[in-house]
Amino acid sequence: MKITPVSTTFILFMTCVIFGFSPASWADREKMSDSDSAEQRQREGQAIFRFDTFGNEQLWTDVLRMHEAIATVDPATALAVGLKVDVDALPKELVAALQAGQVDLKKPEVTVELLRLNAVVGVKGSVDELGRLATIGVTCALCHSSVDNSLAPGIGKRLDGWANIDLNVGAIVALSPVLDDATKAEFMAWGPGKYDPVRHYFDGANIIPLNSPSKPVVIPSIYGLKGVGFETYTADGPISYWNSYVGIGQMGGKGTFTDPRTGLTIEQTPDLVTPKLPALYEYQLSLKTPKAEEGSFDRAAAQRGKHLFRNKASCDTCHQPPHFTDVVRSPNQQEPFLHDPAEVGADPTYANKSTTKKYRTTPLRGLQKHPPYFHDGSAADLLAVVNHYDKHFGLSLTEEEKADLVEYLKSI
C-alpha cells in the first residue's frame, strides 16, 4: 500500500488539530465516579494499559498485515528491535528451558508461541487452531513499558511507565508487506527509542500522511506525572486528549476522536477508546518515579551538584521543585507556562508543528533510566545536557562542576 500525499492546507489543518489545546470536555473525560475505589480504578487502568488494543487489529492486521511479517520473525530478531518479554506470563517449564539455553531463539514458531501466551509486552496476537498467527494488535505498553532483564536481556518483569528506549518502532512497522520502499526507508531512519506522532494518522480505514520529512521525538517515560500538569513536550493539554489521539489516530484503535475547534472528527462505532480514558488516566498517574539505585551516583558529588543546581547554574529557575518544572507557574492554572525554543537553545522544528510554538520545562524524573535527552534525543547523556546549557547560558562551569551537576541529576 502506497501512502498518498495530501494538500499543504490539510497538513497545516491537521497539525493544529494534533497539537492544539483540548476543550474543557477533555478534562471531564479523565474523571471517574467517586464511588469507584482508587484501587479498582488503577486495576482497570493497568489492564487497559497492558492488554487493550482498542480494536486496532483493524490497522495492524487488516491494513498493514503485520501478522504475516511477524509470523516469520524469530525471538532473537524481535528482541534485537526492542520488543520485550514478560517473564511472569511464561510457564515455569519454559522459564527453566530458557535459563538452561534449551529454547531455540532462532525459530519463528517460538515467537508465535510467546504471542499465544500473551507474553510479548505491548503486542497481542491470536493464534488459530492450526497454530498460525491470525491477528496482531498493540497496546500502550509497547512504547511505555520495559522489563527489568531479570531472566535475560529483554526478558524480565514488567516496568510500566518506563520508556522502551530500545524499541525500534520504525524498523518494526517497516516489516509490513504493504508499505512502499520510500516509506519504509523513512520509518527505518527513526532509530531506537523514537517515534514521530505527526508523520501520519489512521482514520479507521486509511493511513493519511501529515508531515514530511519525518522528525521523530524521543518516546517519553510516563512515570511520576502526578501533579506535573501539561504532560507533553509542547504542553498540548490533558493526558486524555493525547491518549485519545494516539489510541485512535496512531495505534489505530476503533473510536471517535473529535476536536470542535478545527472540525476534525474520526467516527468509528462502537467507540472502544473513550469509555476507557478515565481508568487509563488513573493508572498513568499512579506510576511512581523509580528511585536512583544505591551506588549509581556519587553522593558527595551530588550534594555539591545540588548546590550548583540551585545557585551558580540557576537550574531551579525553570526546574522548580517538587516536580522540577515551571509549567504550572502561570497565574491562570488552565494555561501552561512555556518557553520559546530560542530561549533554551532547542531545535524549534517540533514546537513549530504545535499551536503553542513553545516547549514546557521538562520535569526531571528518574533521569538515569531514559537517555537520550531533550525531545529530539540530541543529548546522548547527562553531561551533554549540562554542556548544552553551560554554553547556551554562558555559565562558565568548570569540568569538576559539570561532573558534580551530572551526579546530582543522576540522583533525582
C-alpha positions, 0 to 999 in steps of 0.5 A: 500500500502506497501512502498518498500525499495530501494538500499543504492546507490539510497538513497545516489543518491537521497539525493544529488539530494534533497539537492544539489545546483540548476543550474543557470536555477533555478534562471531564473525560479523565474523571471517574465516579467517586464511588469507584475505589482508587484501587479498582480504578488503577486495576482497570487502568493497568489492564487497559494499559497492558492488554487493550488494543482498542480494536486496532487489529483493524490497522495492524492486521487488516491494513498493514498485515503485520501478522504475516511479517511477524509470523516469520520473525524469530525471538532473537530478531524481535528482541534485537528491535526492542520488543520485550518479554514478560517473564511472569506470563511464561510457564515455569517449564519454559522459564527453566528451558530458557535459563538452561539455553534449551529454547531455540531463539532462532525459530519463528514458531517460538515467537508465535508461541510467546504471542499465544501466551500473551507474553510479548509486552505491548503486542497481542496476537491470536493464534488459530487452531492450526497454530498460525498467527491470525491477528496482531494488535498493540497496546500502550505498553509497547512504547511505555513499558520495559522489563527489568532483564531479570531472566535475560536481556529483554526478558524480565518483569514488567516496568510500566511507565518506563520508556522502551528506549530500545524499541525500534518502532520504525524498523518494526512497522517497516516489516509490513508487506504493504508499505512502499520502499520510500516509506519504509526507508523513512520509518527505518531512519527513526532509530531506537527509542523514537517515534514521530506522532505527526508523520501520519494518522489512521482514520479507521480505514486509511493511513493519511500522511501529515508531515514530511520529512519525518522528525521523530521525538524521543518516546517519553517515560510516563512515570511520576506525572502526578501533579506535573500538569501539561504532560507533553513536550509542547504542553498540548493539554490533558493526558486524555486528549493525547491518549485519545489521539494516539489510541485512535489516530496512531495505534489505530484503535476503533473510536471517535476522536473529535476536536470542535475547534478545527472540525476534525472528527474520526467516527468509528462505532462502537467507540472502544477508546473513550469509555476507557480514558478515565481508568487509563488516566488513573493508572498513568498517574499512579506510576511512581518515579523509580528511585536512583539505585544505591551506588549509581551516583556519587553522593558527595558529588551530588550534594555539591551538584545540588548546590550548583543546581540551585545557585551558580547554574540557576537550574531551579529557575525553570526546574522548580521543585517538587516536580522540577518544572515551571509549567504550572507557574502561570497565574491562570492554572488552565494555561501552561507556562512555556518557553520559546525554543530560542530561549533554551537553545532547542531545535524549534522544528517540533514546537513549530508543528504545535499551536503553542510554538513553545516547549514546557520545562521538562520535569526531571524524573528518574533521569538515569533510566531514559537517555537520550535527552531533550525531545529530539534525543540530541543529548546522548547523556547527562553531561551533554545536557549540562554542556548544552546549557553551560554554553547556551547560558554562558555559565562558565562551569568548570569540568569538576562542576559539570561532573558534580551537576551530572551526579546530582541529576543522576540522583533525582 
